[in-house]
Amino acid sequence: MAGPFDAFVILAEMRTGSNALEARLNDFEGLESYGEVFNRGFIGGPGKGPLFGITLAERDRDPHAMLGAMRAGTKGLPGFRLFSDHDPRVLETCLA
């Protein structure tokens, strides 16, 4: 998707309605949110496997590779939910 942004992030915490917000955003053509991609215990959601061919261990070694894979592998604008206990290296990149 051409435009001023190459991804989006939903900054949230548990029990704040972020699941509902993410579901509504996914209803819009051109937006695709992948859940808690940078949760320390899983990728996307409990029980989900690798995302864009990147495993949990690979993501932990290089979270920026996951961001790049999301951007390259999504038709439209990719996004994810980020909580305060998720990988802080990703927050720094998003805020920059």
N, C-alpha and C positions, 0 to 999 in steps of 0.2 A: 504494500500500500504506500503510495507516494504521499508525502506530507511532512509536517514539521516533527512528527514523533515516530519512533520505531518500536515502541512498546509502552505498556502502561502498568502501573502497580496500584493495588488496593491496599493501603496501609490500614491495618485493623488489629483487633484482638479477639480472643474467643468470646462467644456469646454477644457479638455486636451486630449480627445480621449480615455479616460479610458473605455467607453462603447464598443468601437470598439476593444480595446485590450482584454477586458474580453470575448467578443464574439469569437475572434480568439482562445484564450486559451481554451474556452469550446469546440472548434472543436477537440482538442486533447484527445484521449482516456486516461482515468486515471486522467484527470483534471476536476474539477467542481467548478466554481466560482459562488457565490450566490448574487452578487451585493452589495449594500450598507447595509450590515447586521447591522452595528452599527450607522446608521444615526439616529439622535435624534427624527425624526418624523415618521419613518416607519422602517420596516424590509425588506431588499432586494430591494424594489422599491415601489413607490406610489401605493396604492390600494392592495398590497399583504398582506396576512394574516400571521398568525404564521408560523414559520419555525422550523422544527423538534419538533413540539408541544410546542414551547416556544413562549409566547405572548410578545408584546412590553413591557408591565409592568414587566414581569418576566425577560426579557433581561436587562431592565434598572436597576433592583435590583442586578442582577448578570450576567454581560456580559461574565464572564468566563465559566458559565454554557452553554452559547450558543456556545462558542468555543469548549467545550467538546462534545456537541451534534453534531456539524458539523463534528468533527473528527470521532466520533463513527458512525454517520449516513451516511457517504459518502463512497461509494466504489471508492477508489482512493484518490487523494489528493485534499482536499477542500480548497477553497480560497474565498476572498472577497475584495471589494474595500474599502479603508479607506481614508477619506478626513480630512482636518485639523479641521473641525467643528463637527466631529463624536466623539464618546466616547473616551476620552483620556486614560482611563484605559486600553483599548485594545491596543493602540499604545505602551504603556510601556511594555506590555506583549510581543508584537511582536518584539520589539527591543531587549528585553532580550533574 
